[in-house]
Amino acid sequence: MSKNLVIVESPAKAKTIEGYLGSDFIVKSSFGHIRDLPEKELGVDVENQFAPNYQISSDKVKVVNELKNLAKGKEVWLATDDDREGEAISWHLKEALNLGDDTKRIVFREITKNAINKAIETPRHIDIDLVNAQQARRILDRLVGFQLSPVLWKKIKAGDRKNLSAGRVQSVTVRIVVEREREIESFQSKSSFKVVAQFLVEKNKVLTAELGKNFETEGEAQKFLQDCVPAIYKINGLEVKPTTKSPAPPFTTSTLQQEASRKLGFSVLQTMTLHRNYTNRVKSPTCVLTLPICRRKPSIMPNLRLSMLMVRNSLNPEFSKPKINRLRKLTRQSDLLIFQYLKPGMTAMKKGFMI
């Protein structure tokens, strides 16, 4: 019989993690937040230091009861996401399941056996500072939005009310937009005149130069031009600098969606549907196109080595020697969300070469 219960946020992760941990562990999902402020009332005691009144969400009562039963006689490990919301979910689970303050909290940033086992070996307690940060944000949302949204509904005609709300972010943003618009309306425009000259240099090339200052009146600009007519011009110095251009970084979820929208006009739904249905291998008469696509947070270095192997075997060995600083950028925590390590369009030019 299993002696440990691990609770994660996403049900999609549960089976994979359970397979890594073995028969001594049961892994279950909370399906996100289990408690929140009540829907139809403020839910914040303004007179008592803004104490929140949390309630178990109606669609999570069954989940909480199941977790309570499973937690009996077992050691509970809280493995929600490593962020402010994840920390708050762990705290709500501890409160709803009546767990002790010494309940173990584990975090991992990739779904691999090594990462999971390392997290089990290095547990910690719930970070109450992160929990309080999330609570403050949620309470502020409710104080502003719950009281301000009805005012907005009264001012907007009925047909436009759908999904209309006001909150701590929207309210401040609206104020910034209004203040900026008032600045634009009160701005007094003022004309100025710039001088641009074109010089015919050797080999009939045209060199365009612009004066570093503007003139307030047209008369001043015309006088300057008249004074320049008899002048002799020369280039005092010419400096040539080498430039380098780095390739674009691999796509993350957000950058993939942005590029698809900007270049192809795709919606988020279209982009993600195509991504899910995309095959890993597309054959043509002249080449084999392979795209190693990761639907979950991958381990960086194996995928990087795989990409370098493809380039080395199919294109040119020199292209498979990325600079050290580029390797360092690819191993940052923020790059753990990478979807694919080859940009679309990179092909294995050598027929029959596959990853």
C-alpha positions in Angstrom: 0.0 0.0 0.0 1.3 3.5 -0.9 2.6 5.5 2.0 2.9 8.9 0.3 0.4 11.2 -1.4 1.8 13.8 -3.9 -0.6 16.6 -5.0 0.0 18.4 -8.2 -2.0 21.1 -10.0 -2.4 19.5 -13.5 -3.9 16.1 -14.0 -1.8 15.7 -17.1 1.3 15.6 -15.0 0.0 13.1 -12.4 0.5 9.8 -14.3 3.9 10.7 -15.6 5.2 11.7 -12.1 3.6 8.6 -10.5 5.5 6.5 -13.0 8.8 8.1 -11.9 8.2 7.8 -8.2 7.1 4.2 -8.1 4.6 2.2 -6.1 5.2 4.0 -2.7 3.6 7.1 -4.1 0.1 8.1 -5.2 0.0 11.2 -7.4 -3.3 13.2 -7.6 -4.3 16.5 -9.0 -6.1 19.4 -7.3 -7.2 20.7 -10.8 -5.9 24.2 -9.9 -7.3 26.4 -7.1 -9.7 24.7 -4.7 -10.8 27.7 -2.6 -11.7 31.3 -3.4 -13.7 34.2 -2.2 -17.5 33.8 -2.5 -18.9 34.8 -5.9 -21.9 36.9 -4.8 -20.6 38.8 -1.9 -17.5 40.9 -1.1 -15.9 38.1 1.0 -13.4 40.5 2.7 -13.8 41.8 6.2 -12.7 45.4 5.8 -13.2 46.1 9.5 -11.0 43.2 10.6 -7.7 43.9 8.8 -9.2 42.8 5.4 -9.5 39.2 6.5 -10.6 37.0 3.6 -13.5 34.6 3.8 -12.5 31.6 1.7 -14.9 29.0 0.5 -14.3 25.7 -1.3 -15.4 26.1 -4.9 -18.6 24.2 -5.7 -16.9 22.3 -8.5 -14.0 21.3 -6.2 -16.0 19.8 -3.3 -15.6 16.3 -4.7 -11.9 16.8 -5.4 -11.3 18.0 -1.8 -13.2 15.1 -0.3 -11.3 12.6 -2.4 -8.0 14.1 -1.3 -9.0 14.1 2.3 -9.7 10.4 2.2 -6.5 9.6 0.4 -4.4 11.7 2.8 -5.5 9.7 5.9 -2.5 7.8 7.2 -0.2 9.0 4.5 2.6 11.6 4.2 1.4 14.4 2.0 3.8 16.2 -0.5 2.5 19.4 -2.0 3.9 19.7 -5.5 2.1 22.6 -7.1 3.8 25.0 -9.5 6.8 27.0 -8.4 5.2 30.5 -8.5 3.0 32.7 -6.4 -0.3 31.0 -7.5 1.2 27.6 -6.9 2.4 28.5 -3.5 -1.1 29.8 -2.6 -2.7 26.6 -3.9 -0.4 24.5 -1.6 -1.4 26.7 1.3 -5.2 26.3 0.5 -4.7 22.5 0.3 -3.0 22.5 3.7 -5.9 24.4 5.2 -8.7 22.5 3.5 -7.2 19.1 4.2 -6.3 20.0 7.8 -2.6 19.3 7.3 0.2 20.3 9.7 2.6 23.2 9.3 5.4 20.7 8.7 3.8 19.4 5.5 6.4 19.0 2.8 6.5 21.3 -0.2 8.5 20.3 -3.3 9.1 22.1 -6.5 10.5 21.1 -9.9 10.8 22.9 -13.2 10.9 20.0 -15.6 9.1 16.7 -15.8 12.1 14.3 -15.7 13.0 11.5 -13.4 16.1 13.2 -12.1 14.2 16.5 -11.4 11.4 14.7 -9.6 13.8 12.6 -7.4 15.9 15.6 -6.6 12.7 17.5 -5.5 11.8 14.6 -3.2 15.3 14.7 -1.7 15.1 18.4 -1.0 11.7 19.3 0.4 10.9 22.6 2.1 7.9 24.2 3.9 5.3 26.5 2.3 6.7 30.0 1.7 4.1 32.2 3.6 5.5 35.4 2.0 4.5 34.2 -1.4 1.1 33.1 -0.1 0.5 36.6 1.4 1.6 38.2 -1.8 -1.0 36.2 -3.7 -3.7 36.9 -1.1 -3.0 40.6 -1.2 -3.4 40.6 -5.0 -6.7 38.6 -4.8 -8.1 40.8 -2.1 -7.3 44.0 -4.0 -8.9 42.5 -7.1 -12.1 41.9 -5.1 -12.1 45.3 -3.3 -11.7 47.2 -6.6 -13.5 45.0 -9.1 -16.5 43.9 -7.0 -17.5 47.4 -6.2 -16.5 49.1 -9.4 -17.8 46.7 -12.0 -21.5 47.4 -11.2 -20.8 51.1 -11.8 -19.4 50.2 -15.2 -22.5 48.0 -16.1 -24.8 51.0 -15.4 -22.8 53.3 -17.7 -22.5 50.8 -20.6 -25.6 49.8 -22.5 -26.9 46.2 -22.0 -25.7 44.8 -25.3 -22.1 45.5 -24.5 -22.0 44.2 -20.9 -20.8 40.7 -21.8 -17.5 39.8 -20.0 -17.2 43.5 -19.0 -15.4 44.1 -15.7 -13.3 46.6 -13.9 -10.4 45.8 -11.5 -7.1 46.8 -10.1 -5.3 46.5 -13.5 -8.1 47.8 -15.8 -8.9 50.8 -13.6 -5.3 52.0 -13.4 -4.8 51.4 -17.1 -7.8 53.4 -18.0 -6.6 56.3 -15.8 -3.2 56.2 -17.5 -4.8 56.2 -21.0 -7.1 59.2 -20.0 -4.2 61.2 -18.6 -2.1 60.5 -21.7 -5.0 61.5 -24.0 -5.4 64.8 -22.1 -1.7 65.5 -22.5 -2.0 64.9 -26.3 -5.0 67.2 -26.5 -3.3 70.0 -24.6 0.0 69.7 -26.5 0.9 72.8 -28.5 2.5 71.9 -31.8 5.6 73.8 -32.9 7.3 73.7 -36.3 11.0 73.2 -36.9 13.2 72.9 -40.0 15.9 70.4 -40.6 18.6 70.5 -43.3 19.5 67.4 -45.3 22.2 67.4 -48.0 23.1 64.9 -50.7 26.7 64.8 -51.9 27.9 63.1 -55.1 31.1 61.2 -54.1 33.4 58.8 -56.0 31.9 56.2 -58.4 28.8 58.4 -58.6 27.6 57.3 -55.2 25.2 59.6 -53.3 26.0 60.3 -49.6 23.2 61.7 -47.6 24.0 63.8 -44.5 21.7 65.5 -42.0 22.6 68.6 -39.9 22.7 67.8 -36.2 20.3 70.6 -35.2 17.0 72.0 -36.3 16.0 75.6 -37.0 13.0 77.3 -35.5 12.1 79.3 -38.5 12.3 78.8 -42.3 14.3 82.0 -42.7 17.1 80.7 -40.4 17.3 77.5 -42.4 17.4 79.4 -45.7 20.2 81.7 -44.5 22.2 78.7 -43.4 21.8 77.1 -46.8 22.9 80.3 -48.5 26.0 80.5 -46.3 26.8 76.9 -47.3 26.8 77.5 -51.1 30.5 78.5 -51.4 31.7 76.0 -48.8 34.0 73.1 -49.6 33.0 69.8 -48.0 35.2 66.8 -47.1 34.9 63.6 -45.1 37.2 63.9 -42.1 37.1 60.2 -41.2 35.6 56.9 -42.2 35.2 54.1 -39.6 34.3 50.6 -40.6 33.1 48.2 -37.9 32.3 44.5 -38.2 28.8 43.5 -37.3 27.4 40.2 -36.2 23.9 38.8 -36.5 22.6 36.1 -34.2 19.8 33.7 -35.1 16.4 34.2 -33.4 16.0 32.1 -30.3 13.8 29.0 -30.4 10.1 29.5 -30.0 8.4 29.5 -26.7 4.6 29.2 -26.4 4.1 33.0 -26.4 6.6 33.8 -29.2 5.2 31.1 -31.4 1.7 32.6 -31.1 3.0 36.1 -31.6 4.9 35.2 -34.8 1.9 33.2 -36.2 -0.4 36.2 -35.5 2.0 38.8 -37.0 3.1 37.0 -40.1 0.1 34.7 -40.9 -2.8 36.3 -39.1 -3.5 33.2 -37.1 -5.5 33.2 -33.9 -4.1 31.5 -30.7 -6.5 28.6 -31.2 -5.4 28.1 -34.8 -1.7 28.2 -33.9 -2.0 25.7 -31.0 -4.3 23.4 -33.0 -1.7 23.3 -35.8 1.1 22.7 -33.3 -0.7 19.8 -31.7 -1.4 18.2 -35.1 2.0 18.8 -36.5 3.9 15.7 -37.5 7.5 15.2 -36.4 8.7 14.1 -39.8 7.8 15.4 -43.3 9.3 13.7 -46.3 9.9 15.2 -49.7 11.8 14.0 -52.9 14.9 16.0 -52.0 15.1 16.2 -48.2 13.7 15.0 -44.9 12.3 17.8 -42.6 12.5 16.9 -38.9 11.3 19.1 -36.1 11.9 17.9 -32.5 8.8 19.3 -30.8 8.4 19.3 -27.1 4.9 19.6 -25.6 6.2 19.7 -22.1 9.1 21.5 -20.4 12.1 19.7 -21.9 15.5 19.1 -20.5 17.7 21.6 -22.4 21.0 20.0 -23.1 19.9 16.7 -24.7 17.7 18.7 -27.3 20.6 21.1 -27.9 23.0 18.2 -28.6 20.4 16.7 -30.9 20.1 19.9 -32.9 23.9 20.2 -33.1 24.2 16.6 -34.4 21.7 17.3 -37.2 23.6 20.4 -38.3 27.0 18.7 -38.1 25.9 15.7 -40.2 23.7 17.5 -42.8 25.1 21.0 -43.3 28.6 22.0 -42.2 30.6 21.0 -39.1 31.5 24.7 -38.5 27.8 25.6 -38.0 27.6 23.2 -35.1 30.0 25.2 -32.9 27.7 27.8 -31.1 29.4 30.5 -29.1 29.7 29.9 -25.3 27.5 32.9 -24.5 24.7 31.5 -26.8 24.9 28.2 -25.0 24.6 30.0 -21.7 21.5 31.9 -22.8 19.8 28.6 -23.8 20.3 27.1 -20.4 18.6 29.9 -18.4 15.5 29.0 -16.4 13.3 31.2 -18.7 14.2 29.0 -21.7 12.7 25.9 -20.1 9.5 26.7 -21.9 11.0 26.2 -25.3 8.7 24.3 -27.7 11.2 23.4 -30.3 14.9 23.6 -30.8 14.9 24.1 -34.6 13.2 27.0 -36.2 10.6 26.0 -38.8 12.3 25.9 -42.2 15.6 24.3 -41.0 15.8 21.1 -43.0 18.2 18.2 -43.1 19.6 18.7 -46.6 21.2 15.3 -46.7 18.6 12.9 -48.0 17.7 10.1 -45.6 19.1 11.9 -42.5 16.6 11.7 -39.6 16.6 12.6 -36.0 
